[in-house]
Amino acid sequence: MNISEMDLKLMIILQEWDPFDKGEEGYDHEIAEVIQSVHELHHPTDLARHIQAIYESAFGQWIPLQDCTKVSYKLLAVKMDAVYEE
């Protein structure tokens, strides 16, 4: 899987997550930031904290860290699949 394919899978996961019920198109900027964080971070808790901060900054609403951690595991699983397929 190349980077573009990985990013597309990450985007789909984040669009489906929809923590504030804004619809798939309601998070374009935040999704781009989270995908960049996935490329840079390797630990689920670190990624979850970044996700939480990105969405809180954008929407002024707090997402429980547990919810962010669940999605971070999904995102990092896609990243690991991409690494092992190379």
PyMOL CGO cylinders between C-alpha atoms (Angstrom):
from pymol import cmd
from pymol.cgo import CYLINDER

trace = [
    CYLINDER, 0.00, 0.00, 0.00, 1.45, 3.36, -0.92, 0.3, 1, 1, 1, 1, 1, 1,
    CYLINDER, 1.45, 3.36, -0.92, 1.10, 6.59, 1.05, 0.3, 1, 1, 1, 1, 1, 1,
    CYLINDER, 1.10, 6.59, 1.05, -1.90, 7.79, -1.00, 0.3, 1, 1, 1, 1, 1, 1,
    CYLINDER, -1.90, 7.79, -1.00, -3.79, 4.57, -0.37, 0.3, 1, 1, 1, 1, 1, 1,
    CYLINDER, -3.79, 4.57, -0.37, -2.95, 4.70, 3.31, 0.3, 1, 1, 1, 1, 1, 1,
    CYLINDER, -2.95, 4.70, 3.31, -4.09, 8.32, 3.58, 0.3, 1, 1, 1, 1, 1, 1,
    CYLINDER, -4.09, 8.32, 3.58, -7.37, 7.45, 1.84, 0.3, 1, 1, 1, 1, 1, 1,
    CYLINDER, -7.37, 7.45, 1.84, -8.03, 4.64, 4.33, 0.3, 1, 1, 1, 1, 1, 1,
    CYLINDER, -8.03, 4.64, 4.33, -7.21, 6.98, 7.22, 0.3, 1, 1, 1, 1, 1, 1,
    CYLINDER, -7.21, 6.98, 7.22, -9.55, 9.62, 5.81, 0.3, 1, 1, 1, 1, 1, 1,
    CYLINDER, -9.55, 9.62, 5.81, -12.42, 7.13, 5.54, 0.3, 1, 1, 1, 1, 1, 1,
    CYLINDER, -12.42, 7.13, 5.54, -11.95, 6.01, 9.15, 0.3, 1, 1, 1, 1, 1, 1,
    CYLINDER, -11.95, 6.01, 9.15, -12.00, 9.61, 10.35, 0.3, 1, 1, 1, 1, 1, 1,
    CYLINDER, -12.00, 9.61, 10.35, -15.02, 10.55, 8.23, 0.3, 1, 1, 1, 1, 1, 1,
    CYLINDER, -15.02, 10.55, 8.23, -16.95, 7.59, 9.60, 0.3, 1, 1, 1, 1, 1, 1,
    CYLINDER, -16.95, 7.59, 9.60, -15.95, 8.46, 13.17, 0.3, 1, 1, 1, 1, 1, 1,
    CYLINDER, -15.95, 8.46, 13.17, -17.82, 11.82, 13.03, 0.3, 1, 1, 1, 1, 1, 1,
    CYLINDER, -17.82, 11.82, 13.03, -17.55, 12.67, 16.77, 0.3, 1, 1, 1, 1, 1, 1,
    CYLINDER, -17.55, 12.67, 16.77, -19.78, 15.77, 16.55, 0.3, 1, 1, 1, 1, 1, 1,
    CYLINDER, -19.78, 15.77, 16.55, -22.36, 14.50, 14.02, 0.3, 1, 1, 1, 1, 1, 1,
    CYLINDER, -22.36, 14.50, 14.02, -21.30, 17.03, 11.39, 0.3, 1, 1, 1, 1, 1, 1,
    CYLINDER, -21.30, 17.03, 11.39, -21.35, 14.57, 8.49, 0.3, 1, 1, 1, 1, 1, 1,
    CYLINDER, -21.35, 14.57, 8.49, -18.46, 13.24, 6.44, 0.3, 1, 1, 1, 1, 1, 1,
    CYLINDER, -18.46, 13.24, 6.44, -17.60, 16.64, 4.96, 0.3, 1, 1, 1, 1, 1, 1,
    CYLINDER, -17.60, 16.64, 4.96, -17.57, 18.48, 8.29, 0.3, 1, 1, 1, 1, 1, 1,
    CYLINDER, -17.57, 18.48, 8.29, -13.97, 17.75, 9.26, 0.3, 1, 1, 1, 1, 1, 1,
    CYLINDER, -13.97, 17.75, 9.26, -11.76, 18.27, 6.20, 0.3, 1, 1, 1, 1, 1, 1,
    CYLINDER, -11.76, 18.27, 6.20, -9.15, 20.44, 7.94, 0.3, 1, 1, 1, 1, 1, 1,
    CYLINDER, -9.15, 20.44, 7.94, -9.10, 18.33, 11.11, 0.3, 1, 1, 1, 1, 1, 1,
    CYLINDER, -9.10, 18.33, 11.11, -8.77, 15.10, 9.13, 0.3, 1, 1, 1, 1, 1, 1,
    CYLINDER, -8.77, 15.10, 9.13, -5.76, 16.51, 7.28, 0.3, 1, 1, 1, 1, 1, 1,
    CYLINDER, -5.76, 16.51, 7.28, -4.14, 17.44, 10.60, 0.3, 1, 1, 1, 1, 1, 1,
    CYLINDER, -4.14, 17.44, 10.60, -4.83, 14.02, 12.12, 0.3, 1, 1, 1, 1, 1, 1,
    CYLINDER, -4.83, 14.02, 12.12, -3.43, 12.22, 9.07, 0.3, 1, 1, 1, 1, 1, 1,
    CYLINDER, -3.43, 12.22, 9.07, -0.24, 14.27, 9.38, 0.3, 1, 1, 1, 1, 1, 1,
    CYLINDER, -0.24, 14.27, 9.38, -0.07, 13.26, 13.06, 0.3, 1, 1, 1, 1, 1, 1,
    CYLINDER, -0.07, 13.26, 13.06, -0.45, 9.59, 12.11, 0.3, 1, 1, 1, 1, 1, 1,
    CYLINDER, -0.45, 9.59, 12.11, 2.64, 9.92, 9.91, 0.3, 1, 1, 1, 1, 1, 1,
    CYLINDER, 2.64, 9.92, 9.91, 4.62, 11.50, 12.75, 0.3, 1, 1, 1, 1, 1, 1,
    CYLINDER, 4.62, 11.50, 12.75, 3.47, 9.56, 15.84, 0.3, 1, 1, 1, 1, 1, 1,
    CYLINDER, 3.47, 9.56, 15.84, 3.72, 5.89, 16.72, 0.3, 1, 1, 1, 1, 1, 1,
    CYLINDER, 3.72, 5.89, 16.72, 2.06, 5.49, 20.12, 0.3, 1, 1, 1, 1, 1, 1,
    CYLINDER, 2.06, 5.49, 20.12, -1.76, 5.32, 20.40, 0.3, 1, 1, 1, 1, 1, 1,
    CYLINDER, -1.76, 5.32, 20.40, -1.94, 7.55, 23.47, 0.3, 1, 1, 1, 1, 1, 1,
    CYLINDER, -1.94, 7.55, 23.47, 0.23, 10.24, 21.90, 0.3, 1, 1, 1, 1, 1, 1,
    CYLINDER, 0.23, 10.24, 21.90, -1.90, 10.18, 18.77, 0.3, 1, 1, 1, 1, 1, 1,
    CYLINDER, -1.90, 10.18, 18.77, -5.10, 10.21, 20.83, 0.3, 1, 1, 1, 1, 1, 1,
    CYLINDER, -5.10, 10.21, 20.83, -3.97, 13.34, 22.65, 0.3, 1, 1, 1, 1, 1, 1,
    CYLINDER, -3.97, 13.34, 22.65, -3.22, 15.05, 19.34, 0.3, 1, 1, 1, 1, 1, 1,
    CYLINDER, -3.22, 15.05, 19.34, -6.61, 14.05, 17.96, 0.3, 1, 1, 1, 1, 1, 1,
    CYLINDER, -6.61, 14.05, 17.96, -8.32, 15.36, 21.07, 0.3, 1, 1, 1, 1, 1, 1,
    CYLINDER, -8.32, 15.36, 21.07, -6.44, 18.68, 20.85, 0.3, 1, 1, 1, 1, 1, 1,
    CYLINDER, -6.44, 18.68, 20.85, -7.10, 19.11, 17.10, 0.3, 1, 1, 1, 1, 1, 1,
    CYLINDER, -7.10, 19.11, 17.10, -10.84, 18.61, 17.42, 0.3, 1, 1, 1, 1, 1, 1,
    CYLINDER, -10.84, 18.61, 17.42, -11.14, 20.64, 20.62, 0.3, 1, 1, 1, 1, 1, 1,
    CYLINDER, -11.14, 20.64, 20.62, -9.27, 23.54, 19.04, 0.3, 1, 1, 1, 1, 1, 1,
    CYLINDER, -9.27, 23.54, 19.04, -11.47, 23.47, 15.95, 0.3, 1, 1, 1, 1, 1, 1,
    CYLINDER, -11.47, 23.47, 15.95, -14.87, 22.97, 17.56, 0.3, 1, 1, 1, 1, 1, 1,
    CYLINDER, -14.87, 22.97, 17.56, -14.46, 24.16, 21.14, 0.3, 1, 1, 1, 1, 1, 1,
    CYLINDER, -14.46, 24.16, 21.14, -15.80, 20.84, 22.35, 0.3, 1, 1, 1, 1, 1, 1,
    CYLINDER, -15.80, 20.84, 22.35, -14.00, 18.17, 24.30, 0.3, 1, 1, 1, 1, 1, 1,
    CYLINDER, -14.00, 18.17, 24.30, -13.88, 14.52, 23.20, 0.3, 1, 1, 1, 1, 1, 1,
    CYLINDER, -13.88, 14.52, 23.20, -13.09, 11.95, 25.93, 0.3, 1, 1, 1, 1, 1, 1,
    CYLINDER, -13.09, 11.95, 25.93, -9.56, 10.62, 25.56, 0.3, 1, 1, 1, 1, 1, 1,
    CYLINDER, -9.56, 10.62, 25.56, -10.93, 7.07, 25.53, 0.3, 1, 1, 1, 1, 1, 1,
    CYLINDER, -10.93, 7.07, 25.53, -12.87, 7.83, 22.33, 0.3, 1, 1, 1, 1, 1, 1,
    CYLINDER, -12.87, 7.83, 22.33, -9.79, 9.35, 20.72, 0.3, 1, 1, 1, 1, 1, 1,
    CYLINDER, -9.79, 9.35, 20.72, -7.71, 6.36, 21.78, 0.3, 1, 1, 1, 1, 1, 1,
    CYLINDER, -7.71, 6.36, 21.78, -10.11, 3.94, 20.10, 0.3, 1, 1, 1, 1, 1, 1,
    CYLINDER, -10.11, 3.94, 20.10, -9.80, 5.77, 16.79, 0.3, 1, 1, 1, 1, 1, 1,
    CYLINDER, -9.80, 5.77, 16.79, -6.03, 6.15, 17.21, 0.3, 1, 1, 1, 1, 1, 1,
    CYLINDER, -6.03, 6.15, 17.21, -5.67, 2.35, 17.38, 0.3, 1, 1, 1, 1, 1, 1,
    CYLINDER, -5.67, 2.35, 17.38, -7.62, 2.01, 14.12, 0.3, 1, 1, 1, 1, 1, 1,
    CYLINDER, -7.62, 2.01, 14.12, -5.48, 4.64, 12.42, 0.3, 1, 1, 1, 1, 1, 1,
    CYLINDER, -5.48, 4.64, 12.42, -2.21, 3.17, 13.60, 0.3, 1, 1, 1, 1, 1, 1,
    CYLINDER, -2.21, 3.17, 13.60, -3.33, -0.30, 12.49, 0.3, 1, 1, 1, 1, 1, 1,
    CYLINDER, -3.33, -0.30, 12.49, -3.69, 1.06, 8.94, 0.3, 1, 1, 1, 1, 1, 1,
    CYLINDER, -3.69, 1.06, 8.94, -0.25, 2.62, 9.23, 0.3, 1, 1, 1, 1, 1, 1,
    CYLINDER, -0.25, 2.62, 9.23, 1.28, -0.66, 10.39, 0.3, 1, 1, 1, 1, 1, 1,
    CYLINDER, 1.28, -0.66, 10.39, -0.40, -2.55, 7.55, 0.3, 1, 1, 1, 1, 1, 1,
    CYLINDER, -0.40, -2.55, 7.55, 1.11, -0.10, 5.09, 0.3, 1, 1, 1, 1, 1, 1,
    CYLINDER, 1.11, -0.10, 5.09, 4.58, -0.49, 6.60, 0.3, 1, 1, 1, 1, 1, 1,
    CYLINDER, 4.58, -0.49, 6.60, 4.44, -4.28, 6.52, 0.3, 1, 1, 1, 1, 1, 1,
    CYLINDER, 4.44, -4.28, 6.52, 3.20, -4.38, 2.92, 0.3, 1, 1, 1, 1, 1, 1,
    CYLINDER, 3.20, -4.38, 2.92, 6.23, -2.44, 1.65, 0.3, 1, 1, 1, 1, 1, 1,
]
cmd.load_cgo(trace, "trace")
